[in-house]
Amino acid sequence: MPELVSIVGSGQMGLVMADALAERGSEVRLWCRRPEFARELSDSRRSPLLPGFQLSPKVEVISDDHAALDGATVILCAVPTQFIRSVFTRLRWDVKKDAIVVSVSKGIEVETLLSPTQIIAQMLGDVTTYPSHPMCALSGPAIARELAERLPATLVAASIDEMIAERVQDLFSVPWLRIYRKSDLLGVEIAGATKNVIAIAAGIVDGLGIGLNAKSALLARGLSEIARLGTAMGAKLDTFFGIAGVGDLATTCFSPHGRNRSCGERLGKGESIDAILSSTDYVVEGVSTTKSMMTLASVHGVEMPITAAVHAILFKGLSPEKAINDLMQREPKPERIG
């Protein structure tokens, strides 16, 4: 029996996931926060957020809150992390108890330090047991523009429940997507969030024009920071060396379409973060996540010099040139991973 999938969020990832699910034969419902955008998308089947993409006529586009999740067997959250709480405050009453919630969001909520599935689990009720609802994170190197063209990609379905991971794996298995399974839900979500911070740093390197040697070193040491924080929080080290870890990190740091890398590049060229954010229609998740990472690093006693440098550039007025110089002048030490 086909699944009834409600997608919460009509940004780039919501659109390309709707495309995959419609191709798979699922009944797909796409919820938009703004009624006027829902009407336009429903009529034209096109979105300015993803030029050239045409949404399948099989996908129902709606904006009504009560109809959004009604009867859905699977709910896919494609909302920027800092907005998940407000969105599910509106929609949570219509979530079926046995509906699987799948998150493709990547970030950590600044105020609570919760991951996307943790936020949703909290919104759905029982905060004493995590997760209190069937939960899964779907993550990995997934540039939306490439998925819109149905170019080959791999993702990881992560859940503490093997049966849920298998169900999500099957649901998203289309010719251009290969889905793996993993039980380390926490690690996959930490990897997805933290890579955006390192991508901002990679973009700064690009903007300064200081070369591929510097950028490759930044990726390697950035991965070490990510793994160090993740394992301190209870995640598995091998997660950070897989698709959801180094795979996603590399794509985000090198893709010309990556919004976090592009933000960093503009910072490296001398633009202010306020000017950058005010000139884009996209949410740059890594900016907020940098704040969350700094707090988590302090809570868990983890040293994260690259993250600290990005934080200082974004929020303390440190120049990118000075940040790079400070990183290069740190005390010599043995290389350590995790």
VEXDRENNU-666008 format. One record per atom (N, C-alpha, C): y, z, x. Coordinates in steps of 0.02 Angstrom, whole numbers, padded with zeros to 5 digits, always signed. Example, Ala and Ser with C-alpha at 12.3 -4.5 7.8 and 13.67 -1.06 7.14 Angstrom:
<rs>
-00284+00390+00660-00225+00390+00615-00165+00390+00660-00112+00354+00642-00053+00357+00684+00002+00394+00645
</rs>
This chain:
<rs>
-00060+00000+00042+00000+00000+00000+00062+00000+00044+00110-00046+00034+00170-00049+00076+00211+00015+00071+00242+00032+00127+00287+00090+00128+00353+00072+00094+00384+00123+00065+00453+00116+00042+00496+00151+00094+00534+00113+00132+00573+00140+00187+00647+00138+00170+00679+00196+00174+00751+00200+00166+00783+00209+00235+00827+00164+00252+00863+00168+00316+00932+00197+00303+00946+00252+00336+01010+00285+00329+01055+00264+00387+01103+00222+00373+01148+00197+00425+01142+00121+00433+01199+00087+00428+01199+00014+00430+01232-00014+00492+01229+00024+00547+01253-00001+00611+01202-00049+00641+01210-00063+00705+01167-00112+00738+01093-00094+00734+01074-00032+00750+01004-00014+00749+00976-00013+00678+01016+00009+00630+00993+00007+00561+00977-00064+00539+01018-00111+00559+01009-00182+00540+00946-00211+00571+00936-00200+00636+00878-00231+00669+00813-00197+00649+00815-00132+00634+00755-00099+00609+00738-00123+00539+00789-00137+00498+00777-00165+00431+00743-00233+00437+00764-00272+00486+00734-00338+00498+00660-00332+00515+00644-00286+00560+00574-00277+00579+00531-00252+00521+00557-00205+00483+00518-00177+00427+00508-00228+00372+00558-00269+00359+00551-00321+00308+00498-00372+00329+00498-00389+00393+00448-00435+00420+00378-00406+00414+00373-00340+00421+00308-00306+00417+00282-00303+00346+00325-00315+00297+00304-00314+00228+00320-00250+00190+00359-00206+00222+00380-00145+00188+00435-00160+00137+00440-00116+00088+00497-00118+00042+00553-00081+00077+00610-00113+00088+00662-00085+00131+00727-00077+00092+00756-00018+00099+00820-00002+00068+00868+00020+00123+00926-00010+00127+00975+00005+00180+01037+00038+00149+01049+00101+00168+01106+00139+00140+01167+00133+00184+01223+00115+00154+01287+00112+00188+01332+00168+00162+01368+00198+00206+01413+00253+00186+01471+00229+00143+01496+00169+00159+01555+00143+00123+01534+00090+00072+01551+00101+00009+01531+00053-00044+01556-00018-00031+01617-00025-00005+01645-00092+00006+01605-00129+00059+01582-00093+00111+01542-00124+00162+01473-00143+00134+01445-00101+00092+01381-00115+00060+01385-00179+00018+01438-00186-00020+01446-00246-00062+01451-00309-00018+01491-00304+00034+01500-00362+00078+01435-00381+00113+01398-00331+00138+01335-00344+00172+01283-00371+00123+01282-00345+00063+01234-00367+00013+01246-00440-00006+01309-00459-00010+01326-00527-00031+01318-00577+00027+01344-00560+00086+01345-00608+00141+01284-00605+00185+01250-00547+00186+01192-00535+00230+01212-00537+00303+01277-00527+00318+01301-00528+00387+01346-00467+00399+01349-00445+00462+01389-00388+00480+01431-00403+00542+01494-00383+00542+01535-00393+00602+01510-00352+00662+01469-00301+00649+01443-00260+00703+01388-00296+00743+01360-00349+00715+01306-00385+00748+01314-00460+00735+01361-00491+00770+01375-00563+00759+01313-00606+00766+01307-00653+00720+01251-00701+00723+01188-00678+00687+01184-00615+00670+01125-00587+00636+01130-00597+00561+01074-00615+00530+01072-00622+00458+01018-00577+00430+01038-00532+00385+00992-00483+00356+00946-00517+00305+00883-00499+00308+00834-00528+00262+00853-00515+00189+00844-00564+00145+00857-00553+00074+00810-00502+00042+00756-00485+00078+00709-00435+00053+00736-00364+00057+00789-00354+00097+00817-00287+00107+00869-00272+00053+00859-00218+00017+00907-00196-00033+00962-00155+00001+01024-00174-00010+01082-00139+00019+01116-00098-00035+01123-00033-00022+01152+00012-00073+01200+00061-00040+01242+00092-00082+01286+00145-00058+01281+00208-00100+01243+00204-00154+01235+00262-00198+01193+00316-00164+01221+00376-00159+01187+00430-00123+01121+00449-00154+01118+00454-00220+01057+00478-00254+01002+00426-00253+01021+00362-00251+00971+00309-00249+00946+00297-00178+00983+00321-00129+00969+00305-00059+00898+00323-00037+00876+00383-00053+00811+00408-00028+00760+00418-00084+00778+00401-00144+00735+00413-00201+00667+00378-00194+00614+00417-00190+00547+00390-00187+00526+00364-00119+00569+00369-00068+00552+00341-00002+00494+00379+00030+00447+00342+00058+00392+00373+00095+00409+00382+00169+00457+00341+00192+00481+00347+00261+00558+00342+00259+00591+00386+00295+00664+00385+00301+00681+00375+00373+00720+00323+00388+00739+00308+00456+00813+00325+00465+00827+00371+00510+00896+00392+00524+00924+00350+00582+00975+00310+00566+01008+00269+00616+01083+00285+00617+01098+00349+00611+01167+00373+00609+01185+00403+00677+01245+00391+00703+01265+00425+00765+01255+00500+00760+01232+00531+00813+01209+00600+00811+01261+00648+00783+01324+00640+00802+01375+00688+00781+01391+00683+00706+01363+00633+00672+01375+00624+00600+01313+00638+00558+01256+00653+00590+01194+00663+00553+01200+00720+00503+01230+00776+00524+01234+00835+00481+01274+00820+00417+01330+00787+00424+01371+00772+00365+01336+00723+00319+01301+00674+00347+01266+00625+00306+01208+00657+00268+01169+00698+00302+01111+00729+00268+01132+00786+00222+01192+00812+00230+01219+00858+00180+01224+00823+00113+01241+00759+00115+01247+00718+00054+01180+00697+00026+01132+00682+00071+01071+00647+00049+01009+00691+00045+01010+00751+00072+00948+00789+00082+00912+00807+00019+00946+00811-00038+00914+00834-00099+00862+00785-00126+00865+00723-00103+00818+00672-00128+00762+00656-00079+00755+00696-00027+00701+00685+00022+00635+00713-00005+00585+00669-00011+00519+00693-00033+00490+00739+00021+00453+00790-00001+00426+00839+00046+00380+00808+00098+00343+00756+00079+00295+00725+00126+00322+00661+00158+00386+00646+00146+00415+00585+00177+00423+00595+00252+00402+00545+00291+00411+00548+00363+00484+00530+00379+00516+00572+00420+00583+00557+00443+00579+00531+00515+00603+00471+00526+00602+00439+00591+00674+00432+00615+00687+00456+00675+00755+00451+00703+00758+00400+00759+00808+00356+00756+00823+00312+00812+00891+00331+00843+00918+00387+00821+00982+00412+00848+00970+00443+00916+01021+00439+00960+01014+00464+01029+01074+00506+01047+01065+00571+01048+01120+00615+01066+01100+00688+01055+01146+00733+01069+01137+00804+01057+01200+00828+01022+01192+00863+00966+01249+00887+00928+01289+00937+00970+01353+00927+00976+01395+00967+01021+01396+01040+01000+01406+01054+00936+01414+01123+00913+01350+01164+00917+01293+01133+00905+01230+01170+00900+01181+01157+00956+01192+01104+00995+01146+01082+01048+01078+01061+01020+01076+01039+00958+01014+01016+00927+01006+00940+00935+00944+00918+00940+00929+00846+00942+00930+00818+00871+00929+00752+00864+00931+00723+00796+00878+00749+00749+00814+00751+00771+00763+00775+00725+00770+00849+00710+00796+00887+00758+00808+00958+00746+00864+00969+00694+00916+00928+00698+00970+00932+00649+00943+00919+00579+00904+00865+00573+00878+00846+00507+00830+00899+00481+00786+00924+00525+00739+00977+00505+00777+01037+00478+00831+01055+00512+00871+01112+00490+00903+01097+00422+00926+01036+00412+00959+01018+00349+00909+01017+00291+00846+01005+00307+00796+01000+00254+00764+01066+00236+00786+01121+00269+00761+01185+00245+00740+01235+00295+00676+01241+00308+00647+01296+00346+00667+01291+00420+00709+01337+00442+00731+01336+00512+00687+01380+00556+00638+01413+00527+00595+01457+00566+00540+01420+00602+00524+01361+00578+00471+01321+00609+00498+01252+00623+00492+01229+00685+00515+01162+00702+00456+01119+00723+00452+01058+00694+00493+01037+00638+00463+01061+00572+00504+01071+00522+00480+01095+00458+00463+01037+00412+00467+00976+00437+00457+00916+00398+00423+00865+00444+00385+00817+00417+00355+00766+00460+00409+00727+00498+00410+00733+00563+00464+00705+00604+00437+00661+00659+00478+00610+00676+00460+00565+00731+00524+00537+00761+00525+00529+00826+00580+00494+00860+00553+00427+00884+00591+00374+00870+00573+00307+00893+00626+00287+00945+00605+00282+01008+00654+00275+01061+00628+00229+01116+00675+00207+01158+00657+00164+01214+00712+00115+01227+00700+00068+01274+00751+00017+01289+00757-00033+01232+00811-00027+01193+00816-00068+01132+00888-00090+01122+00908-00142+01159+00974-00172+01148+00972-00209+01082+01015-00189+01035+01012-00216+00967+01019-00291+00965+01063-00318+01007+01073-00391+01005+01010-00429+01024+00970-00401+01069+00907-00433+01088+00856-00426+01032+00854-00367+01000+00808-00358+00944+00827-00404+00886+00892-00416+00877+00914-00462+00824+00888-00532+00835+00879-00550+00899+00852-00615+00916+00775-00614+00921+00747-00556+00907+00675-00546+00909+00645-00559+00978+00681-00538+01029+00656-00541+01097+00608-00482+01109+00558-00489+01152+00507-00437+01161+00537-00371+01184+00513-00316+01156+00535-00249+01175+00479-00199+01164+00484-00142+01197+00435-00088+01187+00473-00024+01169+00443+00016+01125+00471+00079+01104+00416+00132+01103+00436+00195+01098+00389+00250+01094+00399+00287+01029+00345+00297+00991+00347+00340+00932+00323+00409+00953+00369+00457+00951+00353+00524+00976+00352+00574+00918+00297+00610+00912+00290+00662+00862+00240+00714+00886+00250+00776+00865+00201+00827+00883+00138+00820+00841+00140+00778+00790+00083+00764+00747+00057+00694+00762-00002+00688+00790-00030+00624+00811-00035+00575+00752-00052+00600+00694-00060+00555+00635+00007+00525+00615+00061+00563+00621+00127+00536+00605+00146+00482+00656+00134+00496+00720+00149+00446+00772+00110+00382+00761+00047+00387+00741+00006+00328+00728+00033+00289+00668+00055+00324+00617+00082+00290+00558+00147+00253+00574+00190+00284+00613+00252+00251+00633+00237+00193+00681+00190+00202+00724+00170+00149+00770+00148+00087+00730+00108+00097+00679+00084+00042+00638+00142+00011+00598+00186+00053+00573+00241+00029+00530+00287-00019+00566+00300-00006+00629+00348-00047+00667+00315-00099+00712+00251-00109+00705+00216-00157+00748+00225-00228+00720+00273-00262+00748+00286-00332+00732+00279-00372+00796+00276-00439+00793+00262-00478+00854+00308-00465+00913+00371-00446+00900+00418-00436+00956+00427-00363+00976+00390-00317+00943+00394-00247+00960+00325-00219+00975+00317-00189+01034+00255-00153+01051+00272-00079+01051+00236-00041+01011+00251+00031+01002+00196+00072+01035+00216+00118+01079+00170+00166+01108+00178+00234+01072+00132+00279+01082+00135+00346+01052+00143+00399+01106+00175+00454+01086+00183+00510+01132+00192+00573+01091+00168+00630+01119+00173+00693+01083+00236+00733+01103+00269+00712+01156+00327+00749+01182+00391+00729+01145+00397+00752+01084+00455+00736+01043+00520+00760+01076+00520+00821+01101+00579+00849+01133+00600+00807+01193+00552+00791+01236+00568+00753+01296+00596+00684+01281+00567+00650+01232+00591+00584+01214+00663+00586+01188+00679+00638+01149+00747+00643+01123+00797+00663+01178+00776+00707+01224+00820+00725+01280+00834+00663+01323+00781+00624+01337+00789+00564+01377+00837+00515+01344+00830+00506+01279+00873+00459+01243+00946+00480+01242+00958+00545+01241+01026+00570+01241+01058+00567+01310+01023+00594+01359+01053+00601+01426+01064+00535+01461+01025+00485+01447+01034+00420+01481+01102+00390+01466+01131+00407+01408+01197+00380+01392+01251+00407+01438+01243+00469+01460+01291+00498+01507+01287+00464+01574+01226+00452+01598+01217+00418+01662+01240+00346+01656+01234+00315+01598+01258+00247+01588+01334+00243+01594+01369+00294+01571+01442+00295+01581+01457+00296+01656+01419+00338+01693+01429+00340+01766+01414+00272+01798+01361+00238+01775+01344+00172+01802+01400+00123+01789+01430+00127+01730+01485+00083+01714+01546+00096+01758+01557+00160+01774+01613+00178+01819+01602+00145+01887+01540+00147+01911+01524+00113+01974+01540+00039+01969+01522+00008+01913+01537-00064+01903+01613-00075+01903+01649-00032+01867+01721-00040+01862+01756-00033+01929+01730+00012+01971+01759+00022+02037+01739-00033+02086+01685-00071+02068+01662-00125+02111+01634-00101+02177+01597-00046+02176+01572-00017+02239+01500-00035+02255+01471-00081+02217+01408-00112+02238+01344-00087+02206+01292-00126+02217+01226-00111+02188+01190-00054+02223+01204-00046+02288+01174+00012+02323+01195+00077+02289+01259+00082+02275+01285+00142+02242+01256+00150+02172+01251+00094+02136+01227+00098+02068+01153+00117+02065+01113+00089+02110+01042+00106+02111+01031+00179+02130+01071+00203+02178+01066+00274+02197+01086+00318+02138+01136+00298+02101+01159+00336+02043+01104+00340+01990+01069+00284+01978+01014+00285+01929+00958+00332+01951+00941+00329+02015+00887+00372+02040+00905+00446+02035+00965+00462+02057+00985+00533+02054+01001+00554+01982+01023+00507+01942+01034+00523+01871+00969+00538+01836+00917+00500+01852+00851+00514+01824+00826+00583+01844+00840+00602+01906+00821+00668+01930+00856+00722+01889+00920+00713+01875+00956+00762+01833+00926+00767+01763+00912+00709+01735+00883+00707+01667+00816+00745+01665+00774+00729+01714+00708+00761+01717+00714+00836+01730+00761+00856+01771+00770+00926+01786+00790+00966+01724+00837+00938+01686+00858+00972+01625+00801+00972+01574+00769+00915+01566+00716+00910+01516+00659+00958+01528+00636+00963+01590+00580+01009+01604+00602+01081+01596+00665+01096+01612+00690+01165+01603+00691+01184+01529+00698+01133+01486+00700+01145+01413+00630+01144+01382+00579+01126+01422+00511+01127+01396+00479+01059+01386+00514+01006+01406+00486+00939+01400+00438+00924+01457+00399+00871+01450+00350+00852+01501+00382+00804+01551+00369+00816+01615+00400+00776+01668+00384+00702+01662+00322+00685+01644+00303+00615+01643+00340+00575+01589+00367+00608+01539+00405+00573+01487+00465+00536+01518+00495+00565+01569+00556+00538+01598+00543+00479+01645+00479+00467+01659+00460+00410+01700+00426+00355+01659+00433+00360+01593+00403+00310+01549+00456+00268+01514+00435+00236+01460+00478+00190+01424+00541+00224+01397+00533+00283+01368+00589+00319+01338+00634+00351+01390+00610+00355+01452+00649+00385+01506+00680+00332+01550+00648+00317+01607+00677+00270+01654+00684+00200+01624+00640+00181+01578+00646+00115+01546+00711+00108+01508+00725+00157+01466+00787+00157+01426+00848+00165+01471+00842+00208+01521+00897+00220+01567+00918+00155+01603+00870+00118+01629+00885+00057+01666+00920+00006+01621+00892-00004+01561+00922-00053+01515+00994-00034+01498+01005+00030+01482+01071+00052+01462+01122+00046+01519+01100+00057+01580+01145+00055+01636+01161-00016+01660+01118-00064+01645+01128-00132+01670+01149-00182+01617+01136-00168+01554+01152-00217+01502+01227-00226+01494+01251-00288+01493+01323-00300+01481+01344-00281+01411+01295-00273+01365+01311-00255+01296+01310-00180+01284+01286-00140+01332+01282-00068+01322+01351-00037+01314+01362-00003+01258+01430+00023+01245+01447+00081+01292+01398+00121+01314+01412+00175+01360+01429+00148+01430+01390+00100+01453+01405+00069+01518+01473+00034+01515+01486+00000+01461+01550-00036+01454+01609+00012+01454+01600+00069+01420+01651+00121+01421+01664+00145+01492+01611+00157+01529+01618+00179+01598+01653+00127+01641+01637+00064+01630+01668+00010+01669+01744+00010+01659+01764+00019+01597+01836+00021+01582+01869+00083+01613+01833+00139+01614+01859+00198+01649+01868+00184+01723+01819+00150+01753+01822+00134+01824+01880+00088+01841+01900+00048+01792+01956+00002+01803+02024+00034+01787+02022+00098+01768+02086+00134+01760+02108+00149+01690+02070+00129+01639+02090+00143+01570+02074+00216+01553+02110+00244+01506+02097+00312+01484+02043+00312+01430+02009+00368+01423+01956+00372+01372+01985+00366+01302+02045+00392+01291+02076+00386+01224+02089+00314+01207+02114+00276+01254+02128+00205+01242+02063+00166+01228+02011+00183+01266+01947+00148+01257+01918+00161+01188+01915+00224+01167+01885+00242+01104+01925+00216+01044+01991+00213+01052+02032+00189+00996+02029+00113+00988+02002+00079+01037+02000+00005+01035+01932-00023+01017+01883+00021+00999+01816-00003+00983+01794+00020+00914+01754-00022+00881+01726-00004+00816+01660+00033+00824+01635+00039+00885+01570+00069+00897+01577+00142+00919+01526+00182+00903+01524+00251+00927+01494+00251+00998+01530+00280+01045+01505+00286+01114+01473+00356+01120+01408+00358+01107+01373+00422+01101+01378+00465+01165+01380+00432+01223+01379+00469+01285+01439+00515+01295+01495+00500+01263+01555+00541+01272+01543+00611+01244+01522+00615+01182+01506+00681+01153+01447+00714+01187+01398+00673+01205+01337+00701+01236+01353+00732+01304+01404+00707+01338+01423+00737+01402+01441+00810+01393+01476+00826+01339+01493+00896+01325+01430+00937+01313+01384+00909+01274+01322+00944+01259+01281+00956+01322+01278+00905+01365+01238+00912+01427+01266+00966+01473+01331+00970+01477+01361+01021+01520+01344+01091+01494+01345+01099+01429+01328+01164+01400+01254+01180+01412+01211+01131+01400+01139+01141+01410+01124+01157+01484+01158+01122+01529+01147+01135+01600+01165+01206+01618+01218+01232+01588+01239+01301+01600+01189+01350+01570+01167+01337+01509+01120+01381+01475+01054+01386+01514+01031+01329+01541+00965+01328+01574+00970+01334+01650+01030+01343+01676+01038+01352+01748+01018+01292+01788+01036+01232+01764+01016+01169+01797+01077+01136+01828+01071+01115+01891+01125+01080+01925+01125+01006+01905+01182+00981+01880+01187+00911+01859+01253+00883+01884+01257+00867+01949+01321+00846+01978+01349+00780+01950+01306+00732+01934+01332+00669+01907+01361+00681+01837+01324+00718+01796+01349+00735+01730+01415+00773+01734+01419+00820+01781+01480+00858+01790+01539+00813+01810+01525+00763+01852+01577+00717+01872+01602+00675+01813+01555+00651+01772+01575+00613+01712+01616+00656+01665+01595+00719+01656+01632+00765+01613+01703+00775+01639+01710+00782+01704+01777+00793+01733+01821+00731+01725+01792+00672+01730+01830+00610+01720+01852+00604+01647+01807+00619+01601+01821+00611+01530+01871+00663+01504+01864+00725+01526+01900+00779+01493+01946+00820+01537+01945+00808+01603+01986+00849+01647+02034+00808+01691+02035+00743+01679+02083+00701+01715+02065+00683+01787+02003+00697+01807+01981+00678+01875+01978+00602+01881+02002+00575+01935+02000+00502+01944+01929+00481+01963+01907+00422+01941+01840+00398+01960+01830+00394+02035+01883+00374+02072+01878+00369+02145+01864+00438+02176+01900+00488+02152+01891+00556+02178+01821+00582+02161+01797+00566+02100+01731+00589+02079+01677+00561+02125+01681+00496+02140+01631+00465+02185+01635+00496+02254+01694+00506+02279+01702+00536+02345+01672+00606+02347+01684+00645+02294+01657+00713+02292+01581+00713+02291+01552+00666+02254+01478+00661+02252+01450+00643+02320+01483+00598+02355+01459+00576+02421+01466+00631+02474+01512+00678+02463+01525+00730+02512+01487+00795+02499+01442+00794+02449+01404+00855+02434+01359+00873+02494+01341+00935+02496+01300+00961+02552+01233+00923+02557+01214+00901+02616+01149+00867+02625+01091+00912+02604+01040+00883+02574+00981+00921+02553+00922+00876+02546+00861+00902+02542+00801+00861+02531+00804+00829+02462+00772+00771+02456+00768+00738+02391+00718+00777+02348+00738+00788+02285+00693+00823+02238+00698+00789+02170+00641+00779+02140+00638+00748+02073+00615+00801+02024+00654+00811+01971+00634+00859+01920+00640+00931+01943
</rs>
